[in-house]
Structure formats: structure tokens, C-alpha cells
Amino acid sequence: MHASIVTLFPELFEPFLRQTVLGRAVEDGLVRVDVVHLREFGEGRHKMVDDRPFGGGPGMVLLAEPVVKAVEAARASHGDGVRTFVLSPQGRRFDQRVAEELAAAPDGFVLVCGRYEGIDERALEVLQPEELSLGDFVLSGGEAAALAVIDATARLVPGVLGHECSTAEDSFSNPEGLLDHPHYTRPATWRGLEVPPELLTGNHAAIAAWRLEQARKRTAERRPDLLAGGEGEA
């Protein structure tokens, strides 16, 4: 997986790309993440990247020219089929299916982190990016969203989690698109609460059946919209 991130705050990504599972994947060469500093493409002696909006109103707008130059520089390290996304609440909802698409994208993808009131629309007309949204809410910038996209996508790359079945039963990734089943570990009794006896039998078929039943029940209770027809019974 090869991703590039265009941002005004590259330092936000440094610890994230050095730690935990993603850090190991980067170190092992399974995942490549390039961070492109938008300020380096700013205009004039002060490297300006924003200005007041035409028509008035609060806030600032990112200038078209620095954004286009930064994205073009990011794209240059990818193949011709690279996909470009602007993180925006107006975009396509990011979900597990999109993460699977990006994990399999042969030429990788570029994530553009907006700031302030947004990006000059003319930059988007030139770049023709896709748009991705984490949900119906507004963040101060696209960096937090970019981190979520990178993390959700990288863990689907073979070898990143260390076991090919690690994601198979995750919420949304299992064959029925269900939420994940409950998990337990030692001790078998904790504060008077018992581990379900089905998990202690050693019968793999019975355990699998219990987990599927629990996943269906949990999905019906918490996310009935994920079930066929948008509703289900617990």
C-alpha cells in the first residue's frame, strides 16, 4: 500500500507512523506513507497558502495554486492510476468497503487534508479528486480523518497484522457484514462475571456457531440497518 498525505501539519503524522502496527508495517516495507507539506508550495516570501474568501465571511480559504502543486508533487511518486481524495464532510462515506478498495489499489492514493473554511473550488476543478467523509460532522481539518483512513486501510494489507485471518471476523468484514462478536480472555471468572461456557468447551464448531449467533444478535440490537431489509430480530 502506498499513500501520500498533503497537509499543513506533517508533524501530526510522525508519531502515528512510528508506533504500533502501522509503524511496524512501514518499517517492514509493507506500507509506504509519504507526507507532503503544503507550506512548501506556498506563495511568496512568506509561503502563503490561504487568503480571505471572496464575498466576505469568517475564516480563510486555502489557495488553489499551492494545493494543486502539492497534489501534483504527491501524485508524481505514484503510478498513473493513483486515486486522489479530499477529506470532506460532503464526500462519499468512508467504510470498510472503501478501505478494501484502497488496500487493493495498485497505484495507491493521495489524501488531501483541508483546513479553515475549505479549498478554493478552482483547485478541485483542476484536480478532479474524489471526496471522502467520515460522517455527518465537521472537523477542524482533514488530518484526523486521514489518520483514520490510513489505519483502516493499512490493516487490510497482507502481512500487516501478522495473521491472514486477523481481519476476517472484524465488524463489517465477515461474510454477512455483521458487527463483531464479544471477546473474552483469562480469568474465566472475574468480579463474579463468567465467560460463556460455549467458549470453554474446546469444540470449534460450537464456538463458531456461538460467535455467529452473538454477532447476529449484536447487529440486530445495535445496527439493524446492516441486516437484510434494514431490520432484524435479536
Buried (B, 14 or more C-beta within 10 A) or exposed (E): BBBBBBBBBBEBBEEBBEEEBBBBBBEEEBBBBBBBBBBEBBEEEEEEBBEEBEEEEEEBBBBBBBBBBBBBBBBEBBEEEBBBBBBBBEBEEBEBEBBBEBBEBEEBBBBBBBBBBBBBEEBBEBBEBEBBBBEEEEBEBBBBBBBBBBBBBBBBBEEBBEEEEBBEBBBBBBEEBBBBBEEEEEEEEEEEEEBEEBBEEEEEEEBEEBBBEBBBBBBBEEBBEBBEEEEBEE
